[in-house]
Every structure is written in C-alpha cells, then in structure tokens.
Amino acid sequence: MNIRPPAHLAPYVEILGETRAIVFLLTFGGGNVYLSGRQADSRIRTILDEATIARLRDEFGHRIDRVPVGKTWIA
C-alpha cells in the first residue's frame, strides 16, 4: 500500500503489518476486543497467532475499548 497510516492506526500497522492490520480493522473496527490470555476473543485467534496477540496486549493492555475503523486509510 505504501501510504503512511494515521497516528491512531500506526501501532496496529507496526505490530500486524499492513495486510493483517487491514483484516483486523475490517473485522473488529468500531468494536471492543479482549486480549486477556485465554480469554482473548476467539475471533482474534482465527487471524492472529499468540505472539502477535501478546504484542497487541503489551501495546494496548488487556482490552481495546474501541478498535479504530480506519476506512479512509484502508480505501
């Protein structure tokens, strides 16, 4: 894509890479997500491995109250 993401999306792109960030934002954007160990949202486990979930948890804590949508950047 090579278009710099806005600041609120940059941590997702840095951790997930562009393609997985887009999938993550399209799947979870606008909602909340739990990243707490075994309690992590099972939908997340279908697209991300444990190491990536742990990196998100380190960045955002055990819960992301509102995942950004990122429509403009994705488009």
Beta strands, then each sheet from edge to edge (+ up, - down):
strand 1: 33-34
strand 2: 63-64
sheet 1: 1+ 2-
end
